[in-house]
Amino acid sequence: MLKVKLFAFIVLGVISTSCKEDENALKNLFSIENPTIKPILKLEESIDLVLKNKENKTIDSVVYYFNEVKIGSVKGNEKLPFALSNQKLGNQTIKALVYFEGQNIDITSGFSIYASTEPKILNYKIVNTYPHDIKAYTQGFEFYRDTLFEGTGNGAGNTTGIKGKSSLRKTDYKTGKVYKSIELEDRFFGEGITILNNKVYQLTWRNKEGYVYDVNTFKKEKTFTYEMEGWGITNDGEKLFMSDGSEKIYILNPESLKVEDFINVYTNGSKIEELNELEWVNGKIWANVYQKDAIAIINPKNGAIEAIINLSDLKNKITKHPDVDVLNGIAYNPKTNTYFVTGKNWDKTFEITVE
């Protein structure tokens, strides 16, 4: 009996290997390659989808998919033009389902789409300087009804004892005084916050859960979960936008708190990772870039970085101590058209204008 089982195992293995070899041989008959499909393309470009028929097989038809979405089909090996203007930035996958001589096989290819233009460099001017809690490891920063809300982490890894608790707080931005706050349990590392429809949404870092609070009482109304890390969060008045430390910004439904879509953030030359605290400003997403002491201004429709503000000089204007960390915190005040920026364990908040 053992010999029979062993024989069957060997036969099945041979058949499986043979099938894979046959499939690979078929795939090698065709490829998606032509001068229009370069490794890096820009949004304003278009490509021609057509197969390289290596052994002159008779092709009946080809169905093309772009990131698993069907975009068209052709008879024989006719050319299918495809514009990239409405696509996401980042890595793309093309699949061709080829029907030929009574058989069919699918083949894939890929490339990346980068932003069309180089980001502008914007200048800023400090108009006011205010106190900021030196123990606040700032993760979220947002104005709501003339009140500055702040979410903090617990500063894990600090060495000198200047370690705050992860918290959600309302502050008097002129004095830095905290007049309402709640703290998270020590095992949770608080991250970004945003306010939508009288509810505060707060993320945690690697705990993979977030919270929804009543904006007035800070009573927790809901706990929700997500698969990625939690970094920054903002909203456009309808949807939530969430970063996870990668180049992705996820778009969430504020009621179901499920991911509905995403964008990839790119310049004209590279993808930009470690997007941290987020702020929605006049139809754009402003994002701190972790460890860069800079703000990127992002087109939320396609992920292109349109401008950059270098704020590295602000670190020269704060009190130096061993736990001073990076710039993180953007709060836009629409009434004054000014921006409030701070950093992790900074003793100051700066009100700036941008031009």
Protein Blocks (a to p, Z undefined) as FASTA:
>chain_A
ZZmmmmmmmmmmmmmmmmmmmmmmmmmmpccddfklcfbdcfkbccddddddfkopacfb
dcddeehiafbdcehjbdcdddfklpcedjddddddddeehiacddddddddddfbdcdd
dddddfbdcdddfklccfbdcdeehiacddddehioianopacddddddddfknopafbd
cdddfkbccdddddeehiacdddfklopacdddfklopafbdcddfbdcfbdcdehlacc
ddehiabdcdddfklopafbdcddddfkbccehiacdddeehiacdddehklpacdddfk
nopafbdcdfklmmmmcccdfklccdedddddfklopacdddehiabdcddddZZ
